[in-house]
């Protein structure tokens, strides 16, 4: 009985030893496989890093004059395309000033124009009433009475000097309104021309070295011309 138990324990120990050896061999083989795979990936990455990388060259910006001309139809957009952002306050400031001048002169022109035509209409009513032997006392048009004190309408409606002043002011503001429109068109044209010319001369050499250079010069004597001494001047621009 004891011999049977001893034999059984020997068989169990022998199987455990065999299984342990197999498991250790399998684990070692797996580790070798992983290490081999990692080595392969590292080798591939190293080879990829050693390859010459393509050079990326950034082209220098150069605006197209035709595109600048097209964009300049919208005020300021041509200057933005040319990357001359410092000109935007000048362009928009000029346009805002011109629009303010047009609006202000046009408002005053309309006020004095309505006042002049309305007072002439009231004056014709006064003349018609006087021809009939009556006295016209109103109602008066408000457009011209705002320029005088209240209650003195009858004294001013027949005043030729007051009528002439209204007409003169009307013509004055109309003239400056039209002039403001012309200046606005000029500013618009200048902004377009500026964007186009700026794109044309974008890479033009404007070196600040515009100084004069001079150097002594000696002309050797020949059989046909005598020798001479002098200075050679040149302008660099």
C-alpha positions in Angstrom: 0.0 0.0 0.0 2.8 2.3 0.9 4.6 1.4 -2.3 1.5 2.3 -4.3 1.2 5.7 -2.6 4.9 6.4 -3.3 4.6 5.5 -6.9 1.5 7.8 -7.2 3.4 10.7 -5.7 6.3 10.2 -8.0 3.9 10.2 -11.0 2.3 13.5 -9.8 5.7 15.2 -9.2 6.9 14.0 -12.6 3.9 15.5 -14.4 4.2 18.8 -12.5 7.9 19.0 -13.5 7.0 18.4 -17.2 4.2 21.0 -17.1 6.4 23.6 -15.4 9.1 23.1 -18.0 6.5 23.4 -20.9 4.9 26.6 -19.4 8.3 28.2 -18.9 9.3 27.4 -22.5 6.1 28.8 -23.8 6.5 32.0 -21.8 10.0 32.4 -23.0 9.1 31.9 -26.6 6.2 34.5 -26.3 8.6 37.0 -24.8 11.1 36.4 -27.6 8.3 36.9 -30.1 7.2 40.2 -28.5 10.8 41.4 -28.3 11.4 40.4 -31.9 8.3 42.3 -33.0 9.3 45.4 -31.0 12.8 45.2 -32.5 11.3 45.0 -36.0 9.0 48.1 -35.4 11.9 50.0 -34.0 14.1 49.1 -37.0 11.3 50.2 -39.4 10.9 53.6 -37.6 14.6 54.2 -37.5 14.8 53.5 -41.2 11.9 55.9 -41.9 13.5 58.6 -39.8 16.8 58.2 -41.8 15.0 58.8 -45.1 15.4 62.3 -46.5 12.4 64.5 -45.6 10.8 66.6 -48.4 11.5 70.3 -48.0 8.5 72.6 -47.7 9.2 75.9 -49.3 6.8 78.8 -48.6 6.4 81.1 -51.6 6.7 84.8 -50.9 3.4 86.7 -51.1 3.0 88.7 -54.3 -0.5 90.2 -55.0 -2.1 90.0 -58.4 -2.8 93.5 -59.8 -6.0 92.3 -61.6 -7.3 90.7 -58.4 -6.4 93.9 -56.5 -8.3 95.9 -59.0 -11.4 93.7 -58.7 -11.3 93.7 -54.9 -10.8 97.5 -54.8 -14.3 97.9 -56.2 -15.3 97.5 -52.6 -13.6 100.4 -50.7 -10.7 99.1 -48.6 -10.9 95.5 -49.8 -8.0 96.1 -52.3 -5.8 97.4 -49.5 -6.6 94.4 -47.4 -5.7 92.1 -50.3 -2.4 93.8 -50.7 -1.8 93.5 -46.9 -1.5 97.3 -46.5 -3.7 97.4 -43.4 -2.3 100.8 -42.3 -4.1 102.4 -45.3 -7.6 101.3 -44.1 -8.0 104.2 -41.6 -7.1 106.6 -44.4 -9.6 105.1 -46.9 -12.5 104.7 -44.5 -11.8 108.1 -42.8 -11.9 109.8 -46.2 -15.2 108.1 -47.1 -16.8 108.8 -43.8 -15.8 112.5 -44.1 -17.2 112.7 -47.6 -20.5 111.0 -46.6 -20.9 113.4 -43.7 -20.3 116.4 -45.9 -22.8 115.1 -48.4 -25.4 114.4 -45.8 -24.9 117.7 -43.9 -25.0 119.9 -47.1 -27.9 118.0 -48.5 -30.0 118.5 -45.3 -29.3 122.2 -45.3 -30.0 122.5 -49.0 -33.4 120.8 -48.6 -34.3 123.1 -45.6 -33.4 126.3 -47.4 -34.9 125.1 -50.7 -38.2 124.3 -49.1 -38.1 127.6 -47.2 -37.4 129.6 -50.3 -40.1 128.0 -52.5 -42.7 128.1 -49.6 -42.1 131.8 -48.9 -42.4 132.6 -52.6 -45.7 130.7 -52.6 -46.9 132.7 -49.5 -45.7 135.9 -51.2 -47.9 135.2 -54.2 -50.9 134.7 -51.9 -50.2 138.1 -50.3 -50.0 139.8 -53.7 -53.2 138.1 -54.8 -55.0 139.2 -51.7 -53.7 142.8 -52.1 -55.0 142.9 -55.7 -58.4 142.0 -54.3 -58.1 144.7 -51.7 -57.7 142.3 -48.8 -54.9 141.5 -46.4 -53.5 138.0 -46.2 -52.8 136.9 -42.6 -51.9 133.3 -43.1 -51.7 130.5 -42.6 -48.0 130.6 -43.3 -45.7 127.7 -44.3 -43.7 126.5 -41.4 -40.5 125.8 -43.5 -39.5 129.5 -43.6 -41.0 130.8 -40.4 -38.6 128.8 -38.4 -35.8 131.2 -39.5 -37.6 134.3 -37.9 -39.2 135.2 -34.6 -42.8 134.2 -34.1 -45.3 136.8 -34.9 -43.2 138.7 -37.5 -44.3 136.6 -40.5 -46.1 139.4 -42.2 -43.0 141.6 -42.0 -40.7 139.0 -43.7 -43.0 137.4 -46.3 -42.7 140.5 -48.5 -39.1 141.3 -47.6 -37.1 140.8 -50.8 -33.8 140.8 -48.9 -34.9 137.9 -46.7 -36.1 136.0 -49.8 -32.8 136.6 -51.5 -30.9 135.3 -48.4 -32.9 132.1 -48.5 -32.2 131.6 -52.2 -28.5 132.4 -51.6 -28.2 129.8 -48.8 -30.1 127.3 -50.9 -27.6 127.7 -53.8 -24.7 127.7 -51.4 -25.5 124.3 -49.9 -26.5 122.8 -53.2 -23.1 123.7 -54.6 -21.2 122.2 -51.7 -23.3 119.1 -51.8 -22.5 118.6 -55.4 -18.8 119.3 -54.7 -18.9 116.7 -51.9 -20.3 114.1 -54.3 -17.5 114.9 -56.8 -14.8 114.6 -54.0 -16.4 111.2 -52.9 -16.1 109.9 -56.5 -12.5 111.1 -56.6 -11.7 109.3 -53.3 -13.2 106.1 -54.6 -11.2 106.3 -57.8 -8.0 107.0 -55.9 -8.6 104.0 -53.6 -8.9 101.8 -56.7 -5.8 103.2 -58.4 -3.9 102.9 -55.2 -4.7 99.2 -54.8 -3.8 98.5 -58.4 -0.5 100.4 -58.4 0.4 99.1 -55.0 0.0 95.5 -56.4 2.1 96.4 -59.5 4.9 97.8 -57.4 4.7 95.4 -54.6 8.2 93.9 -55.2 9.7 97.1 -56.6 13.1 97.9 -55.1 12.8 101.0 -53.0 16.2 100.9 -51.3 16.9 104.0 -49.3 20.5 104.2 -50.6 20.0 107.0 -53.1 23.3 108.7 -52.4 25.8 110.1 -54.8 29.1 108.2 -55.2 32.2 109.7 -56.6 35.7 108.4 -57.3 38.8 109.8 -59.0 39.3 108.9 -62.6 42.5 109.0 -64.7 42.3 108.8 -68.5 45.5 107.6 -70.0 47.1 109.5 -72.8 46.8 108.1 -76.3 48.0 109.1 -79.7 44.6 110.7 -80.4 43.5 112.1 -77.0 45.5 113.7 -74.2 45.5 112.3 -70.8 43.1 113.8 -68.2 42.4 113.7 -64.5 38.9 114.2 -62.9 36.1 112.8 -60.8 33.5 110.2 -61.7 30.1 110.9 -60.1 27.3 108.3 -60.1 23.8 108.3 -58.6 22.5 105.0 -57.3 18.7 104.7 -57.4 
